Amino acid sequence: IATPFLADGSLDLDGIRSNACHYTEGLSLDGVFCHGIMGEGWSLTVDERKTALEALIDGGSGKLPVGVVVTHHALRETLALARHAGQSGAHHVVLMRPPGPYSDEELFGAAKAVSNAAGLPLVLFESTAPGMSFGPGVIAGLANAGDLIGIKATGGVKSVKALRALVGEQC
């Protein structure tokens, strides 16, 4: 979902709460996810991301399951955002692959640490763009461990079919 701002560039917390109410009461949505690309997560400070999440959950009055992108360029900030998501009542956390030359074991360990910090299941943001894929070994490992409830796949039908073949109905 989009994140509304005031004219001065600060978060529109009343707008976030109002939107959350509209998502549940007006649109009858089964859930949303915030702080993705359209949600401006990349342009918000860690504190702004936390505050916006709290306003969204508050505005949904416990009726709106919220998934939240917790990815940050620093793992400690990702873990802090994940912990906050769990403490705030989010439904799940969404994780993008961290940039860098990581082994499958390192990626699996980081994703597992995020899930553990949140106390919530994961949805992976999986892309076919170079350097943006968790890879089949990590995805299968997280699905088999029970940490993964979904994958947001950006690679088209062929990529989605390959992921479904990999994880089946596990997520």
C-alpha positions, -999 to +999 in steps of 0.1 A: +000+000+000+010+036-004+022+057+025+006+091+027+026+122+036+018+157+047+029+187+026+060+192+047+071+156+039+063+141+073+041+110+077+004+116+075-005+094+105-042+103+105-042+094+067-026+060+074-052+053+101-080+064+079-067+043+050-065+013+072-101+018+083-111+021+046-092-011+037-113-031+063-146-013+063-148+001+028-129-025+007-132-056+030-095-065+022-082-097+038-048-079+044-022-056+031+016-052+031+034-020+037+068-004+032+074-020-001+085+000-032+051+018-035+050+023+002+081+043+003+099+020+028+132+029+011+127+066+018+116+063+055+138+063+085+137+032+108+117+053+133+092+064+106+088+029+094+079+018+130+056+047+136+038+042+102+033+005+110+018+013+144-006+037+129-016+012+102-023-016+128-041+009+150-063+021+122-072-014+112-085-021+148-071-056+148-092-066+118-066-060+091-037-085+088-006-065+080+026-078+063+055-054+066+087-052+046+115-052+072+145-052+048+171-027+056+207-024+043+220-032+078+211-066+093+208-051+128+182-026+115+163-054+097+162-074+129+150-043+149+123-038+124+114-075+125+112-074+163+090-043+162+067-059+137+062-089+160+056-066+190+032-044+171+009-071+160+019-076+123+008-108+106+040-115+088+073-099+077+084-095+041+120-099+033+141-089+003+174-105-003+202-085+012+227-072-014+261-089-014+279-121-022+263-144+005+263-181+005+231-201+008+239-208+044+244-171+052+212-162+035+192-189+052+207-179+086+198-142+080+162-151+069+158-174+099+171-148+122+146-123+109+117-147+113+129-156+149+133-119+158+098-111+147+083-143+160+063-142+127+064-161+094+081-148+063+071-138+029+101-136+006+103-109-021+119-131-048+132-115-080+149-128-111+170-096-112+207-103-108+217-105-072+181-103-059+172-140-057+174-161-025+179-191-047+161-225-047+182-240-018+174-212+006+137-210-004+132-248-001+150-248+033+128-220+047+097-237+034+107-270+049+116-254+082+080-239+084+092-203+083+079-194+049+042-187+042+045-170+008+067-157-020+061-124-038+076-135-072+084-108-098+098-131-125+067-139-145+048-171-151+079-193-158+095-182-125+063-187-105+059-222-120+095-230-109+088-217-074+056-237-071+074-268-082+100-261-056+078-255-026+045-271-037+016-261-014+039-253+016+034-216+010 
